[in-house]
Amino acid sequence: MTRNIGTIDRIIRVVVGLAALSLVFIGPKSLWGLLGLIPLATAAIGWCPPYAMLGIKTCRSSTTG
């Protein structure tokens, strides 16, 4: 898989993912917060399937893995 997520995009995904995941433990304690795992996973691997389908790239180079 070719990386298609840049550094700033990854940071935003981590922040949003952690914020959503925190809903499982604090606040309304909803299992919907588990959806925060999706942006965390895409930030960890540096590849986003919807970006790939739409041809979007936010990284500078197209290095693999």
C-alpha distance (Angstrom), angle and dihedral (degrees) to the residues before:
residue distance angle dihedral
M1 . . .
T2 3.76 . .
R3 3.78 116.8 .
N4 3.77 113.3 -109.8
I5 3.82 101.4 167.9
G6 3.80 120.6 86.8
T7 3.79 128.7 -147.7
I8 3.80 97.8 -95.8
D9 3.80 90.9 45.7
R10 3.82 89.9 51.4
I11 3.81 92.1 50.8
I12 3.80 91.2 50.4
R13 3.81 90.6 49.0
V14 3.82 91.7 51.2
V15 3.81 92.4 50.0
V16 3.82 93.2 46.5
G17 3.80 91.7 44.1
L18 3.79 93.5 50.8
A19 3.79 91.6 46.0
A20 3.81 91.5 51.9
L21 3.80 92.4 43.5
S22 3.80 90.2 52.8
L23 3.82 88.1 65.5
V24 3.80 87.7 73.5
F25 3.81 91.6 61.5
I26 3.82 106.3 26.8
G27 3.76 134.6 24.0
P28 3.81 115.8 22.0
K29 3.86 91.3 -4.7
S30 3.78 92.1 -135.9
L31 3.78 125.2 165.4
W32 3.83 87.0 -135.5
G33 3.79 84.2 83.5
L34 3.79 88.3 74.5
L35 3.80 86.4 76.8
G36 3.80 83.8 77.0
L37 3.80 86.8 77.7
I38 3.81 89.8 72.4
P39 3.82 97.3 64.2
L40 3.81 89.6 40.3
A41 3.80 91.3 53.6
T42 3.80 94.1 46.5
A43 3.81 90.0 48.5
A44 3.81 90.7 49.9
I45 3.80 95.3 51.9
G46 3.82 96.1 33.7
W47 3.80 93.9 -133.0
C48 3.80 128.9 104.6
P49 3.84 118.4 -166.5
P50 3.84 95.5 -150.9
Y51 3.81 89.8 50.4
A52 3.81 89.1 52.2
M53 3.81 92.4 50.4
L54 3.80 92.2 48.5
G55 3.81 95.4 41.7
I56 3.80 93.7 -118.5
K57 3.80 119.7 152.6
T58 3.79 124.6 179.5
C59 3.80 97.0 174.3
R60 3.78 125.2 90.4
S61 3.79 99.0 -131.6
S62 3.77 132.5 29.7
T63 3.81 99.2 -128.2
T64 3.76 119.3 155.3
G65 3.75 128.9 -115.4
